[in-house]
Every structure is written in structure tokens, then in C-alpha cells.
Amino acid sequence: MSGNLERILYLGLAVVLLGLAFTFFFSGYNNFRDYITQSSEIINDDRMVTVTEGKEKYPIKGTEVIHQLLETKRLEKNSEVLSLYSDSIESSNQGHVEIWVSGKDASDVETSEVNHFSYYDIEFEKDNSGRIVKVKYTLR
């Protein structure tokens, strides 16, 4: 009689543990799926990622190119001023991305040369670690 009672208790414990295992598995699985869905939504909402992945072509307006030119020139001017006051700067373009507009370096292009009504194609060059090192704008 006690052998049957032990068998029933062990069988009941096994069923409870099996139920717990399934519960933990499916709750973890649902959490994982939610995490993946949320990450995918964030990546899909990021315009740079969708452009670089080639999923969708976004027209880049001339006004955005002009903005990039002005930002590049501002960064160059700031790095020149900073280099006057600091000798410890290793490279002034260490964190900057090269920008090319219609085959010319951004420092050689005037904002008046860019038509703000035109649309531009954009191409990215990346280094081995996946960071963008060069952005090329070409007139459509």
C-alpha cells in the first residue's frame, strides 16, 4: 500500500514539475518574441537602417544635402579652432564621416551649387566594423 502511495506521489510531483517546465518555457518564449518584435519595429522605424539595408529607397532632398554640407563645414571649423588650443588631438576627422556630393568632397562644394529642389541618391561606404565612413550623394 505504501509503495502505491509513493508511486502516486512521485507521479503527481512529476506532473507538477512538467507543468512548471512548460509554463516557464512558454512564458520565456513569449517574452523573447515580444523582444524580437519590439526590436524589429525600432529598426524598421530607423530611416538610416532601411536606406542602408536597401529595403526601401527614400528620396533625399537637396535641402538635406545642404544641411549636411553646412554641418560638415561647421565641424571642420570647430576642429580647426580646437586644434589651435589643444595639442593632444590626434586626428581632427577621427569621428567624422566623409561626405561627397556629385563626386566632390563636401569641403569643396558650396551650398549654392546644390539645388534644394532636386533629389539625390545616397550611397554609404562602411568599414570592417560596420560603421559608416563615407556618404556619397549623387544627383538623380
Buried (B, 14 or more C-beta within 10 A) or exposed (E): EEEEEEEEEEEEEEEEEEEEEEEEEEEEEEEEEEEEEEEEEEEEEEEEEBBBEEEEEEEBBBEBBBEBBEEBBEBBEEBEEEEEEEEEEEEBEEEBBBBBBEEEEBEEBEEEEBBEEBBBEBEEEEEEEEEEEEBBBEBE
